[in-house]
Amino acid sequence: MLGWGLAIGTTITWAAQSSHSPAGVGTLVLNVGASIALIWRRRAPVLVPLLAYIAVAASFVLAQYAVSVFSQLIIFLAGYTTIAAAPTITSMVIRIGACIGALTLILALVVDSILLSIVESIAIVGVLTAITVLAKKASAENRRLVTDVERAAAEADRREREAVAAERIRIARDLHDAVTHSITVSILQARGGRKVLDRDPDEARAAFDTIESVSEQALVEMRRMLGVLRDGTTPSHNDHTSTASAAPSTLRQLDSLLASVPAAITVQLDVNGDLNILPPSVDTAAFRILQEAVTNMIKHSDARRLGVTVDVQPTTLTLRVQNDGKPRSGIRPAGYGIIGMRERVAAFGGDFTADTQPGSGFLVTARLPLREHP
């Protein structure tokens, strides 16, 4: 665009003159040619400016050493292009020297003193060099800012994807814990109810009531969690799907959790310390851990006794779930439930163990630090 602008400006200036001598026509052709040549200055940043300098020098001779504004602009643009395109500092120094030499020769045509032409050349090239350095610095700063913005956007996108993935994993764990517990309890209560249906209808009715209650809990929990997956929103405590039968998510609801254990299993619950000091995230995670531990122990063993201990200390929450049974034949006590419990504890920087005990029984122990995990 600059090349075309110089060519048009030179032509208009020449056309506005009162006389048009052959020398003036030649000067016009040389200046217009030099201007148009500068259109390709970025493709050949040395050759094109050199040709432009030669054309301008020749125009000076034809114009009887008269200097026009557009000739000066051509000199500036050609010099700037040569210096700005230098790939290295060494190359830039060489090109600066070459420009000074070329301008000295050109200015010597119109300036009486060779010393003055050298001084003017140095001044012109100095200005061009300063402009080049400032332009390069601004360009580098702009590229750095663009890179920083792109990097920040990529980092934010990565963190968002990781947060979404972590949230989906958390939801999957909650669904696994709640639904597995409810289904396990329903199966065991159904078996017990069927055995005593004729002998003790009241006990059978109690078993069926438990099945209904835990099934409703599982249904509400599934609706809430699937709503999160579908809508991408966090379930609210005021959600219309949340009812009194919603699956408990705090250790203060342990009695409700243990009430669903089959009547054939004796349950002992010991709570030491103040549950109110627990951070909400630790409280919820602890409940889910106990829920899964209890589910595993009544599902995978023939236990008749189940002990649950919750010990709240100023800096640590300790959970213990132990039974007196042996694993059922052909059923592995370990599985996704234990993996999920271990991951929940690890997320808070705690310790987790799950193993059989000497003689008989299975013990799950989890220790969680009482601080909000980032």
C-alpha positions in Angstrom: 0.0 0.0 0.0 2.8 2.4 0.8 4.5 1.7 -2.5 1.3 2.4 -4.4 0.7 5.6 -2.3 4.2 6.9 -3.2 3.7 6.1 -6.9 0.3 7.9 -7.0 1.6 10.9 -5.0 4.6 11.3 -7.2 2.4 11.2 -10.3 0.0 13.8 -9.0 2.8 16.1 -8.0 4.4 15.8 -11.4 1.0 16.4 -13.2 0.4 19.5 -11.1 3.6 21.1 -12.5 3.2 23.8 -15.2 5.9 22.3 -17.5 6.8 18.7 -18.3 10.3 18.4 -19.7 11.8 15.2 -21.0 14.0 15.2 -17.8 10.9 15.6 -15.7 9.3 12.6 -17.4 12.4 10.6 -16.8 12.4 11.6 -13.1 8.7 10.6 -12.8 9.3 7.2 -14.4 12.3 6.5 -12.0 10.4 7.6 -8.9 7.2 5.8 -9.8 9.3 2.7 -10.7 11.1 2.9 -7.3 7.8 3.3 -5.5 6.2 0.3 -7.2 9.3 -1.8 -6.6 8.9 -1.2 -2.9 5.6 -3.2 -3.0 7.9 -6.3 -3.0 10.3 -5.0 -0.4 9.4 -7.7 2.1 10.1 -10.5 -0.4 13.5 -9.1 -1.3 14.5 -6.7 1.5 18.0 -6.1 0.1 17.6 -6.1 -3.6 14.5 -4.0 -3.9 15.8 -1.2 -1.6 19.1 -1.2 -3.6 17.2 -0.8 -6.9 15.1 2.0 -5.3 18.3 3.8 -4.2 19.7 3.6 -7.7 16.5 4.9 -9.2 16.4 7.8 -6.8 20.0 8.7 -7.5 19.3 8.7 -11.2 16.3 10.8 -10.7 18.4 13.4 -8.8 20.7 13.6 -11.8 17.9 14.0 -14.2 16.2 16.6 -12.0 19.4 18.5 -11.9 19.9 17.5 -8.2 16.6 18.7 -7.1 15.1 16.6 -4.2 11.4 16.0 -3.9 9.4 15.0 -0.8 8.5 11.7 -2.4 12.1 10.9 -3.2 13.0 11.4 0.4 10.1 9.1 1.5 11.3 6.4 -0.9 14.8 6.7 0.7 13.3 6.4 4.2 11.1 3.4 3.3 13.8 1.6 1.5 16.3 2.1 4.3 13.9 1.0 7.0 13.0 -2.1 5.0 16.6 -3.2 4.7 17.4 -2.6 8.4 14.2 -4.0 9.8 14.5 -7.3 7.8 17.9 -8.1 9.3 17.7 -11.5 11.0 20.6 -11.0 13.4 22.3 -8.1 15.2 25.4 -8.7 13.1 23.4 -8.5 9.9 21.7 -5.3 11.1 25.0 -3.6 11.7 26.2 -4.6 8.2 23.1 -3.3 6.6 23.2 0.0 8.6 26.8 0.5 7.3 25.7 -0.2 3.8 22.8 2.2 4.1 25.1 4.9 5.4 27.4 4.3 2.4 24.6 4.3 -0.1 23.0 7.4 1.3 26.3 9.2 1.4 26.8 8.6 -2.3 23.3 9.7 -3.1 23.4 12.8 -1.0 26.8 13.7 -2.4 24.9 14.4 -5.6 22.9 17.2 -4.0 25.1 18.4 -1.2 28.3 20.4 -1.8 30.2 19.0 1.2 31.1 15.3 1.4 31.4 15.7 5.1 27.9 17.1 5.3 26.5 14.2 3.2 28.1 11.7 5.6 26.6 13.5 8.6 23.2 13.6 7.0 23.4 9.9 6.0 24.3 8.9 9.6 21.5 11.0 11.0 18.9 9.5 8.6 20.1 5.9 9.2 20.2 6.6 12.9 16.5 7.6 12.8 15.7 4.6 10.7 17.5 2.3 13.1 15.8 3.8 16.2 12.4 3.3 14.5 13.4 -0.3 13.6 14.4 -1.1 17.1 11.3 0.4 18.6 9.1 -1.4 16.1 10.8 -4.7 16.7 10.4 -4.2 20.5 6.7 -3.4 20.2 6.2 -6.4 17.9 8.0 -8.7 20.3 6.0 -7.3 23.2 2.7 -7.8 21.3 3.7 -11.4 20.4 4.5 -12.0 24.1 1.2 -10.7 25.2 -0.7 -12.8 22.6 1.3 -15.8 23.7 0.5 -15.1 27.4 -3.2 -14.7 26.6 -3.2 -17.9 24.6 -1.3 -19.8 27.3 -3.7 -18.4 30.0 -6.7 -19.4 27.9 -5.3 -22.9 27.3 -4.5 -23.3 31.1 -8.0 -22.1 32.0 -9.5 -24.6 29.5 -7.3 -27.4 30.9 -8.3 -26.6 34.5 -12.0 -26.5 33.5 -11.8 -29.9 31.8 -10.0 -31.3 34.9 -12.6 -29.8 37.2 -15.4 -31.2 35.1 -13.7 -34.7 35.0 -13.1 -34.6 38.8 -16.7 -33.6 39.4 -18.0 -36.4 37.3 -15.8 -38.9 39.1 -17.1 -37.6 42.4 -20.7 -38.0 41.2 -19.9 -41.5 40.0 -18.5 -42.4 43.4 -21.5 -40.9 45.1 -23.9 -42.9 42.8 -21.9 -46.0 43.4 -21.9 -45.7 47.2 -25.6 -44.7 47.4 -27.0 -47.1 44.9 -24.8 -50.1 45.9 -25.8 -49.6 49.5 -29.5 -49.4 48.7 -29.5 -52.4 46.4 -27.4 -54.5 48.9 -29.7 -53.7 51.8 -32.8 -54.3 49.7 -31.6 -57.8 48.6 -30.7 -58.8 52.1 -33.9 -57.5 53.6 -35.9 -59.2 50.9 -34.2 -62.5 51.7 -34.8 -62.1 55.4 -38.4 -61.0 54.8 -39.1 -64.1 52.7 -37.7 -66.4 55.3 -39.9 -65.0 58.1 -43.0 -64.1 56.0 -45.1 -67.0 57.3 -43.6 -67.2 60.8 -43.4 -63.5 61.7 -45.4 -61.2 59.4 -44.5 -58.1 61.5 -40.8 -58.7 61.0 -41.3 -59.4 57.3 -43.4 -56.1 57.1 -40.5 -54.2 58.7 -38.1 -55.7 56.2 -40.3 -54.6 53.3 -40.6 -51.1 54.8 -36.8 -50.9 54.9 -36.7 -51.9 51.3 -39.2 -49.2 50.4 -37.3 -46.6 52.3 -33.8 -47.3 51.0 -35.2 -47.7 47.4 -36.7 -44.2 47.7 -33.4 -42.9 49.0 -31.5 -44.4 46.0 -34.1 -43.0 43.5 -33.8 -39.5 44.9 -30.0 -39.7 44.9 -29.9 -40.9 41.3 -32.3 -38.2 40.2 -30.2 -35.5 41.8 -26.9 -36.8 40.5 -28.1 -37.5 37.0 -29.6 -34.0 37.0 -26.1 -32.7 37.6 -24.6 -34.8 34.8 -27.4 -33.6 32.4 -27.6 -29.9 33.3 -24.1 -29.3 34.5 -25.4 -27.7 37.7 -24.7 -28.4 41.4 -27.5 -30.0 43.2 -29.2 -27.6 45.7 -30.4 -28.5 49.1 -33.6 -26.7 48.1 -34.0 -28.8 44.9 -37.6 -30.0 44.5 -36.3 -33.5 44.1 -34.7 -33.4 47.5 -37.0 -34.7 50.1 -36.8 -36.1 53.6 -35.9 -39.4 52.1 -32.9 -38.1 50.3 -29.7 -40.1 50.9 -27.9 -38.7 54.0 -24.6 -37.0 53.4 -23.4 -36.2 56.9 -22.2 -38.2 59.8 -25.0 -36.9 61.9 -27.3 -39.2 59.9 -25.3 -42.4 60.7 -28.3 -43.7 62.7 -30.4 -43.7 59.6 -27.6 -45.5 57.6 -27.2 -48.2 60.2 -30.9 -48.7 60.7 -31.0 -50.2 57.2 -28.6 -53.0 58.2 -30.4 -56.4 58.4 -31.8 -57.2 61.8 -29.7 -60.4 61.9 -26.5 -58.2 62.2 -25.8 -56.6 65.6 -24.5 -53.1 65.1 -22.5 -51.1 67.6 -21.9 -47.4 67.0 -19.4 -45.4 69.0 -19.0 -41.6 68.3 -16.3 -39.7 70.2 -15.9 -36.0 69.8 -18.0 -33.2 68.4 -19.2 -33.8 64.8 -20.0 -30.1 64.4 -16.4 -29.2 64.1 -16.0 -31.2 60.9 -15.5 -29.2 57.6 -18.5 -30.0 55.3 -16.3 -31.7 52.7 -14.7 -34.0 55.2 -18.1 -34.7 56.8 -19.6 -35.8 53.4 -16.6 -37.8 52.4 -16.5 -39.6 55.8 -20.2 -40.5 55.5 -19.6 -41.9 52.0 -16.6 -43.9 53.3 -18.6 -45.4 56.1 -21.6 -46.1 53.8 -19.4 -48.1 51.4 -17.5 -49.9 54.2 -20.8 -51.0 55.8 -22.2 -52.0 52.4 -19.1 -54.1 51.6 -19.1 -55.9 55.0 -22.8 -56.9 54.9 -22.6 -57.8 51.2 -19.3 -59.8 51.1 -19.3 -61.6 54.4 -21.4 -63.7 56.8 -20.8 -61.3 59.7 -23.2 -61.2 62.7 -21.6 -58.3 64.4 -20.6 -54.9 63.0 -18.8 -52.2 64.8 -18.6 -48.6 63.7 -16.3 -46.1 65.4 -16.1 -42.3 64.7 -13.3 -40.5 66.6 -13.1 -36.8 66.2 -9.9 -35.1 67.4 -8.9 -31.5 66.9 -6.8 -32.3 63.8 -7.9 -35.7 62.7 -11.0 -37.7 62.0 -10.6 -41.5 62.4 -13.2 -44.0 61.0 -13.2 -47.7 61.9 -15.6 -50.3 60.6 -15.0 -53.9 61.7 -17.0 -57.1 61.4 -16.6 -60.6 62.7 -17.4 -62.6 59.6 -15.5 -64.4 56.9 -15.7 -63.5 53.2 -18.4 -65.5 51.4 -17.1 -68.2 49.2 -16.3 -67.1 45.6 -16.7 -63.4 46.5 -13.7 -61.0 46.6 -14.0 -58.5 49.4 -12.0 -56.0 47.4 -13.4 -54.1 44.4 -14.5 -50.7 43.2 -15.8 -49.9 46.6 -12.5 -50.2 48.3 -10.8 -48.4 45.5 -13.3 -45.6 45.8 -12.8 -45.3 49.6 -9.1 -45.2 49.1 -9.4 -42.4 46.5 -11.7 -40.4 48.7 -9.2 -40.6 51.6 -6.2 -39.8 49.3 -8.0 -36.7 48.0 -7.8 -35.3 51.6 -4.2 -36.4 52.2 -5.3 -39.0 54.7 -4.5 -42.7 55.3 -6.6 -45.7 54.5 -6.3 -49.5 55.2 -8.6 -52.4 54.5 -7.6 -55.9 55.4 -8.7 -59.1 57.0 -8.0 -59.6 60.7 -6.4 -62.6 62.5 -8.9 -65.3 63.0 -11.9 -63.7 61.3 -13.3 -60.4 60.5 -12.4 -57.5 58.2 -11.3 -54.0 59.3 -11.5 -50.7 57.4 -9.7 -47.7 58.9 -9.6 -44.2 57.4 -7.9 -41.1 58.9 -8.8 -37.7 57.4 -7.1 -34.4 58.4 -9.5 -31.8 59.5 -8.9 -29.1 57.0 -10.6 -28.1 53.8 -8.8 -29.7 50.9 -8.0 -27.2 48.0 
